[in-house]
Amino acid sequence: MRSYTKSIGNYNGQTLVVTGAQDAGARGVLVSSALRAAGVQDVKLDWLVSDRSGDLRIVDVVAEGVSLAITQREEFAAMVEARQGDIDRFIADLRG
């Protein structure tokens, strides 16, 4: 969630309007919403909410069709590749 907060933290003064929700099976519930601000086009946001951990958690945010979880996974894969597969170095760099 901290990663998502950083990614969407620049949004100020907008209104988040929930427009619907649908069961996503074992993945959780997909909540549809729109980020609205005066004078600009709405930004479509979908939130994948899961309770698999026992608590409700946002496990992915899809902004205008782009999944933050997939984007982060791709970034991490590139970081591991740049370190020639050295997972310990990757983890150290994340902490660092």
C-alpha positions in Angstrom: 0.0 0.0 0.0 2.9 2.4 0.7 4.0 2.0 -2.9 0.5 2.8 -4.2 0.2 5.8 -1.8 3.5 7.2 -3.3 2.1 6.7 -6.8 -1.2 8.4 -6.3 -0.1 10.8 -3.5 0.1 13.8 -5.8 -3.7 13.9 -6.2 -5.0 16.8 -4.2 -8.4 18.5 -4.3 -10.1 15.9 -6.4 -13.1 13.8 -5.5 -13.1 10.0 -5.7 -16.5 8.7 -6.7 -17.3 5.0 -6.5 -19.2 4.0 -9.6 -19.6 0.2 -9.0 -18.2 -3.0 -7.7 -18.1 -6.6 -9.0 -17.1 -9.9 -7.6 -13.7 -10.9 -9.0 -13.8 -14.4 -7.6 -10.8 -15.6 -5.6 -9.0 -12.4 -6.5 -11.5 -10.3 -4.4 -13.8 -7.4 -5.4 -13.1 -5.0 -8.1 -14.3 -1.5 -7.2 -14.8 0.9 -10.0 -14.3 4.6 -9.4 -13.5 7.9 -11.0 -11.2 10.7 -9.8 -13.0 14.0 -10.5 -11.7 17.5 -10.6 -13.1 20.7 -12.0 -12.0 21.5 -15.5 -10.3 18.2 -16.3 -11.5 14.8 -17.6 -12.2 12.1 -15.0 -9.5 9.6 -14.3 -10.9 6.0 -14.2 -9.6 4.1 -11.2 -10.3 0.4 -10.4 -9.3 -1.0 -7.0 -8.9 -4.7 -6.4 -9.8 -5.3 -2.8 -9.0 -8.7 -1.2 -9.7 -10.2 2.3 -7.4 -13.2 1.8 -5.2 -12.0 4.7 -8.2 -11.7 7.0 -8.3 -8.0 6.6 -9.6 -5.9 3.7 -6.6 -4.7 1.6 -6.1 -3.0 -1.7 -4.0 -5.4 -3.7 -3.9 -3.5 -6.9 -4.9 -0.1 -8.4 -5.6 0.2 -12.1 -5.4 3.7 -13.3 -6.8 4.3 -16.9 -6.1 0.6 -17.6 -2.6 0.5 -16.2 -2.1 -1.9 -13.3 0.3 -0.6 -10.6 0.9 -4.2 -9.5 2.0 -5.3 -13.0 4.0 -2.2 -13.5 5.8 -2.7 -10.2 6.4 -6.4 -11.0 8.0 -5.4 -14.3 10.2 -2.8 -12.6 11.4 -5.4 -10.0 12.1 -7.9 -12.7 14.3 -5.4 -14.5 16.1 -4.5 -11.3 16.8 -8.2 -10.6 18.0 -8.7 -14.2 20.3 -5.6 -13.9 21.9 -7.3 -10.8 22.4 -10.5 -12.8 19.8 -12.3 -10.8 21.4 -11.5 -7.4 18.3 -11.4 -5.2 20.2 -10.5 -2.0 21.7 -7.5 -3.8 18.2 -6.5 -5.1 16.7 -6.7 -1.6 19.6 -4.7 -0.1 19.1 -2.0 -2.7 15.3 -1.9 -1.9 16.1 -1.4 1.7 18.8 1.1 1.1 
